[in-house]
Amino acid sequence: MEVEIKERVNLSNQIKVNRINQGYSRQELGELSGIAKNTIRLIEEEKYKTTRLNVIIALAKALGITLEDIIVEKMVIVWEIMI
């Protein structure tokens, strides 16, 4: 068996998944982070062209996750080689 970890940058998906997993609405995350709920919506819908680092940091802090966790989507792939 071989395990491979693939990483890709997917900020919009990571914000949305972490927000939903923690049970926050966009409004609640906005209140916790100081970021407007409309900005969070635009980021999640990939309609926000450039997301500033201070916004990413505020969202990560409000979600209680690291910058790496909010930026990088990790996929674990397990390969089973049959001989």
Backbone as a printed PyTorch tensor [residue, N CA C, xyz], in Angstrom:
tensor([[[  0.8460,  -1.1730,   0.0000],
         [  0.0000,   0.0000,   0.0000],
         [  0.8930,   1.2380,   0.0000]],

        [[  0.5150,   2.2030,  -0.7860],
         [  1.2830,   3.4330,  -0.9060],
         [  0.3530,   4.6040,  -0.5890]],

        [[  0.8250,   5.5490,   0.2090],
         [  0.0240,   6.7140,   0.5760],
         [  0.6590,   7.9440,  -0.0580]],

        [[ -0.1620,   8.7420,  -0.6830],
         [  0.3060,   9.9580,  -1.3380],
         [ -0.5560,  11.1150,  -0.8310]],

        [[  0.0800,  12.2090,  -0.4890],
         [ -0.6550,  13.3920,  -0.0490],
         [ -0.5020,  14.4610,  -1.1210]],

        [[ -1.6390,  14.9020,  -1.6550],
         [ -1.6290,  15.9550,  -2.6530],
         [ -2.1850,  17.2200,  -2.0090]],

        [[ -1.5560,  18.3250,  -2.3150],
         [ -1.9960,  19.6060,  -1.7770],
         [ -2.2790,  20.5540,  -2.9270]],

        [[ -3.2920,  21.3730,  -2.7310],
         [ -3.5710,  22.4210,  -3.7090],
         [ -4.1470,  23.6140,  -2.9700]],

        [[ -3.9650,  24.7640,  -3.5290],
         [ -4.4870,  25.9810,  -2.9220],
         [ -5.9510,  26.1180,  -3.3040]],

        [[ -6.8060,  26.2350,  -2.3030],
         [ -8.2320,  26.3930,  -2.5440],
         [ -8.8440,  27.1680,  -1.3820]],

        [[ -8.5350,  28.4390,  -1.3360],
         [ -8.9630,  29.2970,  -0.2350],
         [-10.4740,  29.3290,  -0.0890]],

        [[-11.1910,  29.5050,  -1.1800],
         [-12.6430,  29.6480,  -1.1000],
         [-13.2910,  28.4050,  -0.5090]],

        [[-12.8660,  27.2410,  -0.9440],
         [-13.4340,  25.9950,  -0.4400],
         [-13.0820,  25.7840,   1.0290]],

        [[-11.8500,  26.0620,   1.4020],
         [-11.4300,  25.8550,   2.7880],
         [-12.1880,  26.7570,   3.7580]],

        [[-12.4310,  27.9960,   3.3650],
         [-13.1970,  28.9030,   4.2290],
         [-14.6140,  28.3720,   4.3950]],

        [[-15.2380,  28.0110,   3.2930],
         [-16.6200,  27.5370,   3.3440],
         [-16.7400,  26.2400,   4.1540]],

        [[-15.8660,  25.2720,   3.8940],
         [-15.9210,  23.9880,   4.6050],
         [-15.7060,  24.1870,   6.0990]],

        [[-14.7030,  24.9700,   6.4740],
         [-14.4310,  25.1980,   7.8910],
         [-15.5550,  25.9860,   8.5640]],

        [[-16.1200,  26.9410,   7.8600],
         [-17.2440,  27.7300,   8.4180],
         [-18.4380,  26.8220,   8.6790]],

        [[-18.7860,  26.0070,   7.7120],
         [-19.9430,  25.1130,   7.8450],
         [-19.6870,  24.0550,   8.9200]],

        [[-18.4830,  23.4730,   8.9230],
         [-18.1540,  22.4510,   9.9250],
         [-18.2650,  22.9830,  11.3540]],

        [[-18.0030,  24.2610,  11.5170],
         [-18.0770,  24.8560,  12.8560],
         [-19.4640,  25.4360,  13.1530]],

        [[-20.3610,  25.3220,  12.1780],
         [-21.7410,  25.7590,  12.4040],
         [-21.9670,  27.2530,  12.3290]],

        [[-21.0570,  27.9770,  11.6790],
         [-21.2010,  29.4260,  11.5610],
         [-21.9160,  29.8060,  10.2720]],

        [[-22.7610,  30.8020,  10.3810],
         [-23.2990,  31.4350,   9.1750],
         [-22.2520,  32.4390,   8.6980]],

        [[-22.4440,  32.9730,   7.5280],
         [-21.5230,  34.0130,   7.0440],
         [-21.5900,  35.2290,   7.9550]],

        [[-22.7940,  35.5370,   8.4200],
         [-22.9820,  36.6690,   9.3300],
         [-22.1780,  36.4640,  10.6210]],

        [[-22.2720,  35.2620,  11.1990],
         [-21.5570,  34.9720,  12.4500],
         [-20.0420,  35.0130,  12.2420]],

        [[-19.5580,  34.4340,  11.1460],
         [-18.1280,  34.4770,  10.8630],
         [-17.6780,  35.9130,  10.6480]],

        [[-18.5130,  36.6930,  10.0020],
         [-18.2010,  38.1040,   9.8020],
         [-18.0610,  38.8530,  11.1140]],

        [[-18.9650,  38.5780,  12.0400],
         [-18.9120,  39.2280,  13.3490],
         [-17.6710,  38.8080,  14.1330]],

        [[-17.3130,  37.5230,  14.0450],
         [-16.1280,  37.0140,  14.7530],
         [-14.8240,  37.5440,  14.1580]],

        [[-14.8060,  37.7060,  12.8370],
         [-13.5620,  38.0710,  12.1510],
         [-13.4220,  39.5600,  11.8510]],

        [[-14.5330,  40.2710,  11.8700],
         [-14.4960,  41.6800,  11.4820],
         [-14.5100,  41.8710,   9.9700]],

        [[-14.8280,  40.8050,   9.2470],
         [-14.8970,  40.8510,   7.7780],
         [-16.3730,  40.8610,   7.3760]],

        [[-16.7340,  41.7230,   6.4470],
         [-18.1320,  41.8330,   6.0180],
         [-18.6360,  40.5040,   5.4540]],

        [[-19.8880,  40.1550,   5.7930],
         [-20.4420,  38.8850,   5.3110],
         [-20.4870,  38.8340,   3.7950]],

        [[-20.6710,  39.9800,   3.1330],
         [-20.6760,  40.0010,   1.6730],
         [-19.2870,  39.6660,   1.1230]],

        [[-18.2350,  40.1120,   1.7900],
         [-16.8720,  39.7810,   1.3800],
         [-16.6450,  38.2830,   1.5320]],

        [[-17.1250,  37.6980,   2.6310],
         [-16.9950,  36.2520,   2.8460],
         [-17.7360,  35.5020,   1.7410]],

        [[-18.9260,  35.9690,   1.3930],
         [-19.6960,  35.3340,   0.3070],
         [-18.9330,  35.3840,  -1.0070]],

        [[-18.3690,  36.5320,  -1.3220],
         [-17.6270,  36.6780,  -2.5790],
         [-16.3930,  35.7770,  -2.6040]],

        [[-15.7030,  35.6510,  -1.4810],
         [-14.5320,  34.7720,  -1.4030],
         [-14.9650,  33.3260,  -1.6060]],

        [[-16.0230,  32.9090,  -0.8960],
         [-16.4970,  31.5310,  -0.9970],
         [-16.9860,  31.1870,  -2.4040]],

        [[-17.5490,  32.1560,  -3.0920],
         [-18.0660,  31.9340,  -4.4450],
         [-17.0050,  32.1980,  -5.5240]],

        [[-15.7660,  32.4050,  -5.0830],
         [-14.6270,  32.6610,  -5.9740],
         [-14.8650,  33.8610,  -6.8920]],

        [[-15.5570,  34.8690,  -6.3760],
         [-15.8230,  36.0870,  -7.1330],
         [-14.9790,  37.2560,  -6.6410]],

        [[-14.1910,  37.0020,  -5.6060],
         [-13.3200,  38.0210,  -5.0200],
         [-11.9580,  37.8400,  -5.6590]],

        [[-11.5230,  38.7880,  -6.4530],
         [-10.3170,  38.6130,  -7.2650],
         [ -9.0450,  38.4510,  -6.4450]],

        [[ -8.8220,  39.3160,  -5.4780],
         [ -7.6050,  39.2600,  -4.6740],
         [ -7.9800,  39.3630,  -3.2020]],

        [[ -7.5950,  38.3630,  -2.4410],
         [ -7.8910,  38.3680,  -1.0110],
         [ -6.6300,  38.7800,  -0.2640]],

        [[ -6.7250,  39.8570,   0.4790],
         [ -5.5720,  40.3670,   1.2230],
         [ -5.2140,  39.4460,   2.3800]],

        [[ -3.9390,  39.4520,   2.7030],
         [ -3.4390,  38.5980,   3.7710],
         [ -4.1150,  38.8880,   5.1020]],

        [[ -4.3630,  40.1560,   5.4080],
         [ -5.0090,  40.4910,   6.6830],
         [ -6.4230,  39.9040,   6.7730]],

        [[ -7.1080,  39.7750,   5.6410],
         [ -8.4380,  39.1660,   5.6120],
         [ -8.3200,  37.6700,   5.8770]],

        [[ -7.3520,  37.0250,   5.2280],
         [ -7.1350,  35.5850,   5.4210],
         [ -6.7680,  35.3010,   6.8740]],

        [[ -5.9000,  36.1150,   7.4500],
         [ -5.4920,  35.9350,   8.8420],
         [ -6.6900,  36.0870,   9.7830]],

        [[ -7.5170,  37.1000,   9.5470],
         [ -8.6910,  37.3270,  10.4000],
         [ -9.6700,  36.1490,  10.3250]],

        [[ -9.8770,  35.6180,   9.1250],
         [-10.7830,  34.4750,   8.9600],
         [-10.2170,  33.2250,   9.6300]],

        [[ -8.9250,  32.9820,   9.4410],
         [ -8.2860,  31.8160,  10.0600],
         [ -8.3770,  31.9060,  11.5780]],

        [[ -8.1020,  33.0740,  12.1150],
         [ -8.1540,  33.2650,  13.5740],
         [ -9.5750,  33.0360,  14.0950]],

        [[-10.5640,  33.5870,  13.4040],
         [-11.9580,  33.4230,  13.8220],
         [-12.3940,  31.9640,  13.7580]],

        [[-11.8600,  31.2240,  12.7940],
         [-12.1950,  29.8050,  12.6400],
         [-11.3350,  28.9100,  13.5270]],

        [[-10.3050,  29.4820,  14.1420],
         [ -9.4320,  28.7130,  15.0260],
         [ -8.5500,  27.7280,  14.2840]],

        [[ -8.1260,  28.1150,  13.0750],
         [ -7.2660,  27.2510,  12.2700],
         [ -6.0280,  28.0200,  11.8220]],

        [[ -5.0340,  27.2880,  11.3440],
         [ -3.7870,  27.9210,  10.9010],
         [ -3.9450,  28.4860,   9.4950]],

        [[ -3.0070,  29.3430,   9.1190],
         [ -3.0080,  29.8610,   7.7480],
         [ -2.8770,  28.7280,   6.7360]],

        [[ -2.0220,  27.7580,   7.0400],
         [ -1.8630,  26.6220,   6.1250],
         [ -3.1840,  25.8820,   5.9560]],

        [[ -3.9020,  25.6770,   7.0570],
         [ -5.1810,  24.9660,   6.9890],
         [ -6.2070,  25.7050,   6.1400]],

        [[ -6.1870,  27.0260,   6.2060],
         [ -7.1950,  27.7910,   5.4680],
         [ -6.8280,  27.9440,   3.9910]],

        [[ -5.5540,  27.8410,   3.6730],
         [ -5.1220,  28.0520,   2.2940],
         [ -4.9770,  26.7480,   1.5100]],

        [[ -4.4610,  25.7140,   2.1620],
         [ -4.1040,  24.4860,   1.4520],
         [ -5.1310,  23.3900,   1.7030]],

        [[ -5.6560,  22.8540,   0.6360],
         [ -6.5630,  21.7120,   0.7140],
         [ -5.7260,  20.4590,   0.5090]],

        [[ -5.7610,  19.5570,   1.4810],
         [ -4.9600,  18.3500,   1.4060],
         [ -5.8500,  17.1650,   1.0590]],

        [[ -5.3700,  16.3660,   0.1540],
         [ -6.0780,  15.1480,  -0.2170],
         [ -5.1480,  13.9780,   0.0120]],

        [[ -5.6120,  12.9990,   0.7470],
         [ -4.8140,  11.8060,   0.9880],
         [ -5.3120,  10.7270,   0.0420]],

        [[ -4.4030,  10.1820,  -0.7190],
         [ -4.7360,   9.1380,  -1.6760],
         [ -4.0110,   7.8650,  -1.2460]],

        [[ -4.7420,   6.8210,  -1.1130],
         [ -4.1500,   5.5290,  -0.7330],
         [ -4.2020,   4.6210,  -1.9460]],

        [[ -3.0360,   4.1620,  -2.3250],
         [ -2.9260,   3.2430,  -3.4660],
         [ -2.6430,   1.8440,  -2.9420]],

        [[ -3.3750,   0.9030,  -3.3860],
         [ -3.1070,  -0.4800,  -3.0260],
         [ -2.6560,  -1.1840,  -4.2930]],

        [[ -1.4350,  -1.6620,  -4.2460],
         [ -0.8700,  -2.3110,  -5.4060],
         [ -1.0530,  -3.8130,  -5.2650]],

        [[ -1.7190,  -4.3820,  -6.2210],
         [ -1.9610,  -5.8310,  -6.2110],
         [ -0.8840,  -6.5070,  -7.0380]],

        [[ -0.2220,  -7.4500,  -6.4180],
         [  0.8360,  -8.1910,  -7.1280],
         [  0.3900,  -9.6370,  -7.2790]]])
